[in-house]
Amino acid sequence: MEIITTYFANLRKAPQDFVQVSIARSYPTNIHLQECSELAPTSQLLCDYRNELVTWEEYVERYTRETLRLLNPHEFVLSIFERFGPKVLFACWEGRNKNCHRHVAREWFSPFVKTREL
C-alpha cells in the first residue's frame, strides 16, 4: 500500500495503476478524479493565505488545527485504502517546490504508510 502526492499539472507522469484523488477544494474540469475533501483546507484559510493575512507558518498551524486534528491519521489511512484501493495518488494545485497543504498532510500520515512525492 502506498500514497503518492503530486500536483494536477504533473498527473501525466503518474503511474497508471494509482487511483487519482483530489485533496483540493476544486480541481481541473478536464480530468476525472476521485475526491477526498477531508484533507482540503477550509475556504477561509485559503482566502487568508492568498490575501497574505497569514504566514506559511500560521497556515500550517491552522491547517493542522482546523483539518488534520479532526482526524486520526492511522484510521484515515485505513479508510483511504478501503475507499480507493492499495495505490492512491493525492493531487492538488501547487507545484512541487511551493508551499502546499499536501506536504503537511503527507508528513502527518507518513508514519502509517509508504509515501512519496511525484
C-alpha positions, -999 to +999 in steps of 0.1 A: +000+000+000+013+034-009+002+070-012+019+093-037+014+131-037+017+155-066+001+185-083-025+185-110-002+196-138+021+166-130-006+139-133+005+130-168+036+114-151+015+095-126+017+057-125-014+044-143-022+018-116-028+045-089-062+059-082-060+097-086-077+116-058-081+154-054-074+167-019-081+203-030-113+224-027-116+223-065-098+206-094-094+210-132-126+201-150-108+184-179-096+155-157-115+128-139-106+125-102-120+109-071-123+133-042-111+133-006-125+165+008-114+156+043-078+169+036-088+201+018-081+233+037-110+254+046-121+282+023-113+308+049-078+295+054-071+296+017-085+331+014-064+343+043-033+328+028-039+341-007-045+376+007-014+374+028-033+376+061-014+346+075+022+335+070+031+300+058+038+290+094+004+303+106-012+285+076+004+252+087-007+257+123-043+265+113-045+237+087-033+212+114-058+226+139-088+231+116-084+200+094-059+173+105-067+173+142-102+164+134-089+130+120-069+101+134-040+096+109-039+058+112-077+054+109-076+079+080-050+059+061-070+027+066-102+044+053-084+057+022-073+022+012-108+009+018-123+037-004-097+038-032-076+006-030-040+000-022-024+026-046-036+061-041-023+094-056-033+126-038-032+157-060-038+195-056-029+227-073+005+239-060+037+229-078+065+207-064+085+234-046+056+255-035+041+257+000+012+234-001-011+216+023-004+182+006+032+184+021+018+190+055-008+162+051+018+137+038+041+144+068+010+138+090+001+104+076+035+092+066+042+072+098+014+049+088+020+043+051+047+043+024+046+077+008+065+098-017+061+130-038+060+125-076 
